[in-house]
């Protein structure tokens, strides 16, 4: 990054601190072996903290909660939908971080992570997450992914099959070519032409955030809204990355035990296509219409723990 970019990044990062967020030091932790939680992560146990680590695109921002004592449990990495950020896991991390290191990272170009110079691919997202694992010294990890994060989890497991132990996905992107064409048609005009147009859209976008506000509360919802709209001219890169990724083919190749959560949402019929495609893949229908990680965190934790151990 240039000095100007670094200064802007620092201004945004520490500006969040002045808004009342707890920040950990931006130094990468020293390596930890096996499934032990990295001991160099700053801050008190049980507290939702933030830090930065180097990755191939500059810096990657992540949130984490660490346990009070080592438990021998495999660290957990949570991967968010697009557009979005690791704020989506702000309620889940403290619940899962009681007995293991629980991390949620911002995809490159989202939240506070640096944007790649060219339109992102799922391989880019997964590669950056692999860089984060290396920076934290995590040699084995369990994954949770949501929507775009589901594709990122699949690709990270494909890139690092020996590092990924178990996987939980919120939705499986079992798109057909027609599905992708339909979604692209719905998104025409969703990316503003310039920053003036982006600013003009903000009041209407905030009004449409009512469901998220009900799920997260106003403070976290505003934080997620800001992070989702921080880079409005490139906000569509995550969706395009998902559409361009051959999720069904790569999904079928994985050998890890995979649990797919299928709440009652728009992707439910598409996710249902994953049922029965491989003996290591289980699809669990859920009655909820809300996000399992934002609103139903306390309800979904027992399901997560049964699968991950």
N, C-alpha and C positions, 0 to 999 in steps of 0.2 A: 504493500500500500504506500501511497505518497504520504508526506507529512500532513498535508491538508486532510486526506482521508482519515488518517490516524486521529487527528485532532477532532474531526467530526464524530468519529466513533466514540472517542473518550467523552465528548460532550454529551452524546445521547446516553451512554452507559451511566455516567455519574449523575446525569440529570434524573434518571430513574431513581437513583439513590436518594436524591433530595426529595423525591415524592414519597419516600417512606418505605422503599424496598430494601431488604437486607442484602448486602453484596458481600460475596467472599472475594479473596484476593484473586487476581486474574492470572495467577501462575499455575501452570500445569502441575499436577501431582506427580511425585516420583512413582516409579513402577511398583505395582503390586503383583504378586504371583498367584496363579491359579484363580480360585474363586474368592480370595480375600478382598475385602473392600480396601481401596487405596487409603492409607492412613494419612497422607499429606494433604488431603482436602481440608481447607480452612473452615473454621466455624464450629459452633456447637452441634452435637448430635440432635436429631429430631426436629431441626429447624430447616425450613425451605430456604436455600441459599442459591447464589448465582455466581458464575465465573465464566472465563473465556479460555479457550485453548487454541493452539495453532492448527490450521488445516490447509489443504491444498489451495483453497480460495482466499486465504487470509486468516481470519479469526472465526471461530465457531463459538456461539454462546450457548450455555446450558444451565439448567436448574438441577439441583440435587438435594437429597436428604440422605444423611448417613446414620447408621445405627449407633447406639451408645457403645456396643461391644461387638467384636467380630463374631459372626455366627456360622461361618462356613458356607453360607448360602450364596448362590451365584448372583452377581450384580444384574440389575435390570436397566435396560435402556428403552425409553419410550419415544416413539416417532410420530409426529403430528400430521394432521391433514393439511391440505393447501386450499386457499391461503390460510395461514394460522401461525401458531408458534407453540413453544413449550408451555405457555400459560394454560393451554388446554389440559395439562396434567397437574395443575397446581393443587387440586384436591386429592388426587391419587397418590402423588409422591410421598406426602407425610404418612399415609396409611401403609404403603408398601415399604417405606424406609425405616420401619421399626426394627427389622431384622436382616436387612440387606441394603447395600448401596442402591438407591433408586435415582436414576438420571433421566431427564428429558431434554433433548437438544433442539435448537432451532435449525431447520433446514437452511442451507446456503441461500441467501437472498430473502430470508424471512426472519421475523423477530429481530434480533440484534446480530445475526450472523452475516458475514460479508457475502455479497452477491457474486456469482461467477461472471466472467467477462462475456460469456455467450449463453444462449438459452439453455437452461438446465436439462439434464437427463436424470432418470432414476439412478443410473450408474454413478452420476455425480453426487447425488444425495447420499447414496450408500458409501461411496468412497470417502466422503467427508466424515461420515459417522465412523468409518473404520479408522480414520485419522484421530478422531476423538478417543476411541478405545485405546489406540497406541499412546496418545498423550497421557491418558489416565493409567496406563499400565494394566489394563484389563485384558486378560488372555482368554476368558470364557464369559459369555454373556447370555442372558435371556432377553427376548425382544417383545415389545408390544408395539403394534402399528395401527393407525387409524386412517382409512381411506388412502390418500397418497402415501401415508406412513406405512400402510400395509404393503404397498409395492416396494418401498424402501427396505422394509424388513426382509421381504423375499429376496431382493437383490443382495442385501448385505449377507444373508445366509448363503446365497450362491457364491459370492466373492470370497467368503470366509467360512466354509462349511465346518471346519474344525473349531472355530471360535464360538459359533452360535449353538446353544444347547436346546432350548425350547422356544416356541413362538406362540404368541396370541395376537390375533388380528381382529380389529373391528371392521368388518366387511372385507369381502374378497372381490377384487376387480376383474370378475370373469366376463369382461366386455366382449360382445361381438362387434364386427365392423359397423353394423347398423347402430348399435348402442353408442359407439363413439361419434358417429356422424350426427346422431340426435343431440348428444350432449354439446358438441361443438356448435351446432345451430342455436342452441339455447344461450350460448355464451357470446354470441355475436354482439358487439357493443359493450361488453362488460369491462373492457380495459379502456380507460380514458385516453383521449388523444394527446393531452398535455397536462401539465400540473394545474393550470387554471381550471380545466374541466374536472380534474380529480378533486380539487378543493370544493368546487360547486356541488359535487355529489355527496360530500361527507354528511350533511344533515339528514339526507334521505337514507343513507346507509346506516346511520346510527338508529334511526327510527325502526329499521328492519332488524335491529339487533335485540329486539325485545325478548325473544326466546333465550338467547344467550345470557341476557341480563338476569332472566329468571333462573337460569341454570347456575350461573357463577356468582351472582350478586353484582351490583353496579361497579364496585372498585376493580374486581378482576376482569369483568366484562369490558370496562373502559381500557384497561391495560391491553387485553387481547385485541380490541378494536384498533387501538393505536398501532400495535405491532403488525396487524394485518394490512393496514393502510400506509405503512411507513414508506413503501416503495411502490406506489400505485401503477406506475407505467410498466412494471414487470410482474404484476400480481398474477398474471395468467400462466407464468412459466411452469408452475407446479402442476396445474391441470394438464397442460400439454405434455409434460414429462410422463404423467400417468397414462395418457392416451397413446403415447408412442411406445410404451413399454409392453412387451408381450408377457403380461402377467400369467395367463393360463399355462403357457408352456413352461415358464420358469418355476411356477408354483408346483406343478406336477413333479418336477425333478427333485424337490427337496426331500430329505430323509428325516429331518427333525420332527418330533411330535408337535403338531400344530392344532390349536384350538381357534376356530373362527366364530366370533360372536356376531349374531345376526339380529339386531333390534329391528323394530318396525319402522322403517324409513324408506326413502326412495330407492336405495340400493339393495333392499331386501331380496327382490326376485333375482337380481344379478348374483348376489352373494350365495343364494340357495343353489346355484349351479355347481358350487364346490362340493356339495354333499355327495359322498360315495366315490370321488375320483381317485382316492388313494387311501390305503389302510391307516396311514399316519395322520390323516386329516379328519378332524371332527368338526361338524358345524352345529352350533348350539343356538337355536332360536330363542330370542328374548322378547318378553311382552312389552318392553319399554319403547316409547317413542323418542325419549331423550337420549343424549349422548351417554353411553355407559361410563365414560371416564370423567365427564364434567359434572353431571347431575347425580349419577348413580354410583359414584365412587365407592361409598360404603357398602352398597349392595353387590358390586361386582368384585370386590376384593376377595371374598371367599372363593369365588369361581377362579380367579387368577391364582390364588394360593393352591387350590386343588391341582391345577395343571402344572404349576412351576415347582411346587413343593416348598 
